[in-house]
């Protein structure tokens, strides 16, 4: 696996690995609030099943 090829967001995996400890708590908070409020960006809605 090449760790220098960016994903669809354009962010190289190597950069994410370097900053994961600094951003993981904030990202988890944003994701949890999104789920609690039922607000999911359309481009991410395919991750969730309707109940």
Buried (B, 14 or more C-beta within 10 A) or exposed (E): EEEEEEEEEEEBBEEBEEEEEEEEEEEEEEEEEBEEEEEBEEEEEEEEEEE
